[in-house]
Amino acid sequence: RKRRALVLDIMAAQGLLSSELAAQAADAPLGIRQGQRRSSGSPAFMDLVRRQLRRDYREADLNAEGLRIFSTLDPWLQTQAEQSLSGQLQQLEKRRALTADSLQGAVVVADVETGEVTALVGDRKANYAGFNRALDAVRPVGSLIKPAVYLTALARPDSYQLMSELEDTPIRLKGSDGQVWSPRNYDQQSHGEVPLETALAKSYNQATVRLGLSLGLESVVDTLESLGIQRPVKLYPSMLLGAVSLSPLEVTQMYQTMAAGGYHATLKAIREVTDSQGRLLSRYPLVVARAVDPKAVYLLRHALQEVVKIGTGKTLPGLLPKGVQVAGKTGTTDDLRDSWFAGYDRQRVAVVWVGRDDNGATGLTGSSGAMRVWGALMGRVGVDSL
């Protein structure tokens, strides 16, 4: 109460609120329920905290009395993420005449510079402490993988620039088993010679495969590893179009490195741990390392901004405050089973997945499903424009 009164007095002195409102707020109850043993109403986020603790502590130490864990959770942002996911899934089901509660989803939000996870939702029912989709739903990512292909190209400035022409024409590849793979664009059209940034903005599959093969699959995988992907990726041409399965948290790590200008900060949910007396046991400091060429990442950001201006995410600005600029990428998998959107502004990187637990078709693309959740969330919390 004393701390609250101090803050209110300062706000009133600085003209941020009237003295009458400050007095009313100072007299209000704190809203604390005594005797609750439940540590958090955000079980998915606390699941991440526990996993990071188990990585660094013995089970016996974790069962000891008195450990104090200081997490990176932003309770207000967590609430906005939970409400955005549940609200948008309900709207999508009604709009598309889907069975109630048939859709599921996950949201991860992290700080661009520090990699601190500030919100994490693993179920449309926020208080459900069951399967954590944000950490454990390992699903094909579709076109979310494409920025890694184009970043690999832009890291070779002597060969590729944003305006470099790529060939978006049919391609046929025969595998060792004799099967022929012939990817098509989503619009079932070929577009001939197209600028590199347009190929990414409009997510042209044929141009992406041709580019990836010319770069070499090993080079693209090296870029993925530099961006923070630790899961092994098989060297098949189809990986260039997202035949790679990742969790929403893993995708967030990948996009954090891009959002931070090529500087990697390992995602974390804990700031420090003390004993019952407040003595510091361990601190989780900010460790940032240059992972990929910042110049190439700068160019990639421009192309990802084009995604939400003229490309597959062009309806996103209608969900956000007028005039703000963000960067992002839609992702859609075969038969419309998985809907993804990953994007960032200057402050936050956020990833949304929408799908079905039975892996059935949702009828949703990345833009018609996950991007609507992302837009609703960022519209609630505000955008720090790029």
PLY file of the C-alpha trace (Angstrom):
ply
format ascii 1.0
element vertex 386
property float x
property float y
property float z
element edge 385
property int vertex1
property int vertex2
end_header
0.00 0.00 0.00
2.86 2.37 0.83
4.52 1.68 -2.49
1.28 2.20 -4.38
0.63 5.47 -2.57
4.13 6.70 -3.47
3.63 5.93 -7.15
0.20 7.58 -7.17
1.58 10.71 -5.48
4.34 10.97 -8.10
1.83 10.49 -10.93
-0.40 13.22 -9.50
2.57 15.56 -9.02
3.58 15.06 -12.65
0.05 15.69 -13.90
-0.51 12.15 -15.13
-3.75 11.92 -13.15
-5.80 14.21 -10.94
-5.38 14.34 -7.18
-9.00 13.12 -6.85
-8.30 10.00 -8.92
-5.07 9.40 -7.00
-6.94 9.54 -3.71
-9.61 7.14 -4.99
-6.98 4.69 -6.20
-5.10 4.91 -2.89
-8.26 3.94 -1.00
-9.13 1.01 -3.27
-8.55 -2.56 -2.04
-5.48 -4.39 -3.34
-7.50 -7.31 -4.68
-5.26 -9.93 -3.08
-6.72 -13.25 -1.98
-4.99 -14.60 1.10
-4.04 -18.23 1.47
-3.81 -19.21 -2.19
-1.07 -21.71 -2.94
-1.50 -21.43 -6.70
1.52 -19.47 -7.93
0.15 -18.32 -11.24
-2.90 -18.28 -13.45
-0.61 -18.79 -16.45
0.23 -22.50 -16.40
1.76 -22.57 -19.89
4.26 -19.86 -19.02
5.06 -21.50 -15.67
5.67 -24.74 -17.55
8.46 -22.98 -19.45
9.87 -21.65 -16.16
9.92 -25.16 -14.67
11.65 -26.62 -17.70
14.36 -23.99 -17.60
14.80 -24.58 -13.86
15.12 -28.34 -14.35
17.79 -27.68 -16.94
19.89 -25.78 -14.40
19.03 -27.33 -10.99
18.83 -30.74 -9.44
15.35 -32.03 -8.60
16.28 -32.14 -4.90
17.17 -28.46 -4.95
13.89 -27.58 -6.65
11.92 -29.46 -4.00
13.62 -27.56 -1.17
11.61 -24.90 0.62
12.18 -21.24 -0.01
13.50 -20.85 -3.55
12.35 -17.55 -5.00
12.05 -17.41 -8.78
11.95 -14.05 -10.55
10.43 -14.60 -13.98
10.14 -12.45 -17.09
6.33 -12.72 -17.20
4.39 -9.54 -18.01
0.97 -10.29 -16.44
-0.88 -7.61 -18.39
0.63 -8.72 -21.70
-0.12 -12.34 -20.80
-3.78 -11.46 -20.29
-3.93 -9.68 -23.65
-2.39 -12.69 -25.40
-4.83 -15.10 -23.74
-7.88 -13.00 -24.61
-6.71 -12.36 -28.17
-6.30 -16.09 -28.83
-9.56 -17.25 -27.26
-11.59 -14.39 -28.72
-10.29 -14.74 -32.26
-10.68 -18.53 -32.30
-14.32 -18.13 -31.33
-14.83 -15.59 -34.11
-13.11 -17.80 -36.68
-15.30 -20.77 -35.75
-18.47 -18.70 -36.06
-17.42 -17.02 -39.31
-16.54 -20.33 -40.96
-19.30 -22.40 -39.38
-16.79 -24.65 -37.64
-17.60 -26.80 -34.64
-17.23 -24.89 -31.39
-13.87 -25.44 -29.68
-12.54 -27.33 -32.71
-9.64 -24.91 -33.20
-6.64 -24.68 -30.93
-3.72 -22.30 -30.81
-0.59 -21.02 -29.17
1.04 -17.61 -28.72
4.59 -16.69 -27.74
5.71 -13.10 -27.16
9.31 -12.10 -26.44
11.38 -8.96 -26.11
13.32 -8.30 -29.31
16.57 -7.18 -27.67
16.77 -9.37 -24.54
14.98 -12.54 -25.64
12.90 -12.45 -22.46
9.62 -14.33 -22.94
6.95 -11.96 -21.66
3.82 -13.98 -22.52
3.15 -17.58 -23.51
-0.22 -19.24 -24.18
-0.47 -22.97 -24.81
-4.24 -23.51 -25.01
-7.33 -21.49 -25.91
-8.42 -22.04 -22.30
-5.69 -20.05 -20.61
-5.93 -21.74 -17.19
-5.81 -25.26 -18.61
-2.63 -26.90 -17.34
-2.47 -29.71 -19.88
-0.76 -30.12 -23.24
1.36 -27.02 -23.83
1.16 -26.28 -27.55
3.55 -23.35 -27.34
6.34 -25.74 -26.30
5.22 -29.17 -27.48
3.10 -28.74 -30.61
5.84 -29.50 -33.12
4.15 -28.78 -36.45
5.25 -28.08 -40.04
5.94 -24.35 -40.32
5.21 -23.83 -44.01
6.36 -20.52 -45.43
7.70 -19.28 -42.09
10.93 -20.98 -43.15
11.30 -18.90 -46.33
13.00 -15.87 -44.74
15.95 -18.14 -43.92
16.28 -18.97 -47.63
16.22 -15.32 -48.68
18.53 -14.29 -45.83
21.06 -16.84 -47.09
20.90 -15.16 -50.49
21.13 -11.60 -49.15
24.23 -12.58 -47.18
25.90 -12.92 -50.61
25.64 -9.28 -51.76
27.81 -9.84 -54.81
25.17 -12.22 -56.15
21.84 -11.15 -54.65
20.06 -7.89 -53.83
16.40 -7.13 -53.16
15.87 -6.32 -56.82
17.72 -9.36 -58.15
15.55 -11.25 -60.63
14.45 -14.76 -59.71
12.81 -17.26 -62.00
9.33 -18.26 -60.87
8.64 -21.06 -63.32
7.62 -24.74 -62.94
10.25 -27.10 -61.59
10.34 -30.90 -61.42
12.66 -32.77 -59.08
13.07 -36.54 -59.06
13.95 -38.16 -55.76
16.09 -41.21 -55.12
12.88 -43.24 -54.81
11.81 -42.22 -58.30
9.03 -39.94 -57.04
8.72 -36.56 -58.79
8.17 -33.44 -56.71
6.77 -30.48 -58.61
5.80 -27.64 -56.23
3.24 -25.09 -57.36
2.43 -21.60 -56.19
-0.60 -21.06 -53.99
-2.37 -19.19 -56.81
-1.52 -22.03 -59.24
0.20 -19.51 -61.52
3.81 -18.97 -62.63
5.07 -15.39 -62.71
8.24 -15.52 -64.77
11.05 -13.19 -63.74
10.27 -11.52 -60.39
12.35 -9.38 -57.99
13.70 -11.25 -54.98
11.74 -9.14 -52.47
8.51 -9.71 -54.40
9.08 -13.46 -54.44
9.31 -13.42 -50.64
6.50 -10.90 -50.10
4.10 -12.94 -52.23
5.57 -16.25 -51.02
6.17 -17.76 -54.45
7.07 -21.42 -53.99
8.71 -22.03 -57.36
11.05 -19.04 -57.06
11.94 -20.03 -53.50
12.82 -23.60 -54.45
14.95 -22.49 -57.39
16.74 -19.97 -55.18
17.30 -22.46 -52.38
18.72 -25.09 -54.70
21.11 -22.57 -56.24
22.29 -21.56 -52.76
22.61 -25.16 -51.56
20.46 -26.86 -48.93
23.42 -27.03 -46.54
23.80 -23.25 -46.66
20.13 -22.71 -45.82
20.37 -25.13 -42.88
23.48 -23.27 -41.69
21.41 -20.08 -41.68
18.65 -21.76 -39.70
21.19 -22.90 -37.12
22.65 -19.39 -36.92
19.16 -18.03 -36.28
18.83 -20.38 -33.30
17.19 -23.55 -34.62
18.80 -26.51 -32.85
16.45 -29.24 -34.06
18.05 -31.32 -36.88
16.72 -30.45 -40.34
16.80 -33.08 -43.09
18.31 -31.99 -46.40
15.31 -32.44 -48.67
14.27 -29.80 -51.23
10.83 -29.70 -49.59
12.40 -28.16 -46.48
12.71 -24.94 -48.50
8.91 -24.66 -48.40
8.54 -25.51 -44.74
8.57 -29.30 -44.54
10.28 -28.66 -41.21
8.44 -29.18 -37.92
9.08 -26.73 -35.08
7.30 -25.56 -31.95
6.02 -21.98 -31.63
8.81 -21.30 -29.11
11.45 -22.47 -31.59
9.97 -20.27 -34.30
10.05 -17.33 -31.89
13.77 -17.89 -31.33
14.37 -17.84 -35.09
12.46 -14.60 -35.58
13.98 -12.97 -32.49
17.38 -13.11 -34.14
15.99 -11.53 -37.29
14.07 -8.89 -35.33
17.20 -7.97 -33.37
19.14 -7.19 -36.52
21.01 -10.48 -36.63
21.97 -10.58 -32.94
20.92 -13.74 -31.13
19.69 -13.73 -27.52
18.60 -17.11 -26.15
14.95 -17.03 -25.11
14.51 -17.16 -21.36
11.70 -17.04 -18.80
13.81 -16.47 -15.65
15.79 -13.43 -14.54
17.24 -14.71 -11.27
16.86 -17.23 -8.45
17.42 -16.53 -4.73
17.11 -18.58 -1.56
14.56 -17.90 1.19
16.82 -15.19 2.65
17.11 -13.34 -0.64
20.66 -14.49 -1.30
21.35 -14.74 -5.03
21.81 -18.30 -6.24
21.98 -17.63 -9.96
21.34 -14.84 -12.39
20.37 -15.20 -16.04
22.27 -12.32 -17.65
21.67 -10.95 -21.10
24.02 -12.66 -23.52
23.85 -11.35 -27.08
25.97 -12.65 -29.93
26.12 -11.67 -33.58
24.63 -14.59 -35.48
24.12 -13.41 -39.06
25.17 -10.45 -41.20
23.29 -7.34 -39.94
23.30 -5.81 -43.43
21.56 -8.84 -44.86
19.05 -8.84 -41.99
18.31 -5.15 -42.62
17.44 -5.93 -46.22
15.37 -8.92 -45.14
13.38 -6.71 -42.77
12.46 -4.49 -45.70
11.19 -7.53 -47.61
9.20 -8.72 -44.56
7.62 -5.29 -44.32
6.57 -5.72 -47.94
4.80 -8.95 -46.88
2.31 -6.87 -44.88
2.07 -4.12 -47.50
1.62 -5.94 -50.80
2.09 -9.62 -50.04
0.36 -12.45 -48.23
-0.13 -10.33 -45.11
-1.55 -7.26 -46.84
-4.75 -7.31 -44.78
-2.82 -6.96 -41.52
-2.62 -3.12 -41.55
-6.42 -3.07 -41.28
-6.10 -4.79 -37.88
-3.50 -2.35 -36.52
-3.40 1.37 -35.69
-3.16 3.46 -38.84
0.31 4.17 -40.17
2.35 1.75 -38.05
4.93 -0.48 -39.70
5.69 -4.05 -38.75
7.49 -6.97 -40.39
6.13 -10.48 -40.60
5.52 -13.69 -42.50
2.51 -15.92 -42.97
2.77 -19.68 -42.97
0.29 -22.24 -44.32
0.81 -26.00 -44.57
-0.63 -28.61 -46.94
-4.41 -29.01 -46.92
-4.69 -25.90 -44.72
-3.85 -27.87 -41.60
-1.61 -25.32 -39.89
-1.98 -21.55 -39.84
1.04 -19.51 -38.70
2.07 -15.90 -38.38
5.37 -14.60 -37.07
6.07 -10.89 -36.88
7.76 -8.12 -34.98
7.89 -4.42 -34.31
10.73 -2.51 -32.69
9.99 -3.90 -29.22
8.28 -7.29 -29.47
8.44 -10.43 -31.55
5.34 -12.62 -31.48
4.44 -15.96 -33.05
0.96 -17.45 -33.37
-0.04 -20.96 -34.40
-3.63 -22.03 -35.08
-4.65 -25.58 -35.94
-6.45 -28.71 -34.78
-5.18 -31.26 -32.30
-6.27 -34.09 -34.62
-4.21 -32.53 -37.46
-7.36 -32.06 -39.49
-7.84 -29.30 -42.04
-8.83 -25.92 -40.61
-9.65 -24.19 -43.89
-7.41 -21.34 -42.71
-4.35 -19.85 -44.34
-1.74 -18.02 -42.32
-3.40 -14.70 -43.12
-6.99 -15.76 -42.46
-6.20 -17.53 -39.18
-3.07 -16.92 -37.12
-2.51 -13.41 -38.50
-5.89 -12.33 -37.16
-4.85 -13.42 -33.66
-1.52 -11.61 -34.06
-3.23 -8.46 -35.28
-5.75 -8.53 -32.43
-2.94 -8.91 -29.89
-0.77 -6.13 -31.28
-3.82 -3.91 -31.66
-4.46 -4.38 -27.93
-0.93 -3.84 -26.64
0.20 -1.16 -29.08
2.80 -1.21 -31.84
6.29 0.29 -31.57
6.54 1.03 -35.29
9.64 0.00 -37.22
0 1
1 2
2 3
3 4
4 5
5 6
6 7
7 8
8 9
9 10
10 11
11 12
12 13
13 14
14 15
15 16
16 17
17 18
18 19
19 20
20 21
21 22
22 23
23 24
24 25
25 26
26 27
27 28
28 29
29 30
30 31
31 32
32 33
33 34
34 35
35 36
36 37
37 38
38 39
39 40
40 41
41 42
42 43
43 44
44 45
45 46
46 47
47 48
48 49
49 50
50 51
51 52
52 53
53 54
54 55
55 56
56 57
57 58
58 59
59 60
60 61
61 62
62 63
63 64
64 65
65 66
66 67
67 68
68 69
69 70
70 71
71 72
72 73
73 74
74 75
75 76
76 77
77 78
78 79
79 80
80 81
81 82
82 83
83 84
84 85
85 86
86 87
87 88
88 89
89 90
90 91
91 92
92 93
93 94
94 95
95 96
96 97
97 98
98 99
99 100
100 101
101 102
102 103
103 104
104 105
105 106
106 107
107 108
108 109
109 110
110 111
111 112
112 113
113 114
114 115
115 116
116 117
117 118
118 119
119 120
120 121
121 122
122 123
123 124
124 125
125 126
126 127
127 128
128 129
129 130
130 131
131 132
132 133
133 134
134 135
135 136
136 137
137 138
138 139
139 140
140 141
141 142
142 143
143 144
144 145
145 146
146 147
147 148
148 149
149 150
150 151
151 152
152 153
153 154
154 155
155 156
156 157
157 158
158 159
159 160
160 161
161 162
162 163
163 164
164 165
165 166
166 167
167 168
168 169
169 170
170 171
171 172
172 173
173 174
174 175
175 176
176 177
177 178
178 179
179 180
180 181
181 182
182 183
183 184
184 185
185 186
186 187
187 188
188 189
189 190
190 191
191 192
192 193
193 194
194 195
195 196
196 197
197 198
198 199
199 200
200 201
201 202
202 203
203 204
204 205
205 206
206 207
207 208
208 209
209 210
210 211
211 212
212 213
213 214
214 215
215 216
216 217
217 218
218 219
219 220
220 221
221 222
222 223
223 224
224 225
225 226
226 227
227 228
228 229
229 230
230 231
231 232
232 233
233 234
234 235
235 236
236 237
237 238
238 239
239 240
240 241
241 242
242 243
243 244
244 245
245 246
246 247
247 248
248 249
249 250
250 251
251 252
252 253
253 254
254 255
255 256
256 257
257 258
258 259
259 260
260 261
261 262
262 263
263 264
264 265
265 266
266 267
267 268
268 269
269 270
270 271
271 272
272 273
273 274
274 275
275 276
276 277
277 278
278 279
279 280
280 281
281 282
282 283
283 284
284 285
285 286
286 287
287 288
288 289
289 290
290 291
291 292
292 293
293 294
294 295
295 296
296 297
297 298
298 299
299 300
300 301
301 302
302 303
303 304
304 305
305 306
306 307
307 308
308 309
309 310
310 311
311 312
312 313
313 314
314 315
315 316
316 317
317 318
318 319
319 320
320 321
321 322
322 323
323 324
324 325
325 326
326 327
327 328
328 329
329 330
330 331
331 332
332 333
333 334
334 335
335 336
336 337
337 338
338 339
339 340
340 341
341 342
342 343
343 344
344 345
345 346
346 347
347 348
348 349
349 350
350 351
351 352
352 353
353 354
354 355
355 356
356 357
357 358
358 359
359 360
360 361
361 362
362 363
363 364
364 365
365 366
366 367
367 368
368 369
369 370
370 371
371 372
372 373
373 374
374 375
375 376
376 377
377 378
378 379
379 380
380 381
381 382
382 383
383 384
384 385
